[in-house]
Amino acid sequence: MSDSLSSPEQPPSEDLVAVGRILGAHGRDGEIRVRPTSHVPDRFDEGRSLKLSKDGSRPDGLTVRIVSSRTTITKGREELILLFRGFRDRDQAIRLTGQWLCVAESDIPDAKEGEYFHFQLIGLKVWTVSGDELGEITDILETGSNDVYVVAGPEGEVLVPALGHVVIDIDVLGGLMTVDLPEGLR
């Protein structure tokens, strides 16, 4: 086993939160390309440790430590170029393609009042103020001006803008979001 991987520091039963998706190798010296899903400022700084996960929620038992980190823009999207301790060649990096970089849920800072992290919203059941079930949030699109919640349900896919006059209530603990959709969004 390479010295880049070590045993997890947290118990395997702890829930994980995905903070980045490994897109593939970068160059030939073991660097990887990552699409970050976390905006915590120091999340990908040198010296930080992250857990690997195939599904983004359960630990695979491997932890990597960041040796170097830099940001790049590819096709208009921010990506990170990371190098992990012990990674020296492209083959090592390629083997991680498709995996998620995660942190323990207990390491996530508290959100500000009225704000939510994406991992808290994915999976919420969405109902209208009139009592119609729209489905479940399966994805969140970042559009620049506001996020858009992708809701998959019995009537197909509905796009719900994350705006105060549309999203009436979010109950993370209850697993429910209540929305008041303007005409034409259903």
ABEGO torsion letter per residue (X at the ends): XBAABBBBABBAABBBBBABBBAEBBEAAGBBBBBBABABAAAABBGBBBBBBAAGABBAGBBBBBABBBBBBBGGBBBBBBBBBGBABAAAAAAABGBBBBBBAAABBBBBBGBBBAAAABGBBBBBAAGBBAEBBABBBBAGABBBBBBBBAAEBBBBBBBAAABABBBAAAGBBBBBBBBGAX
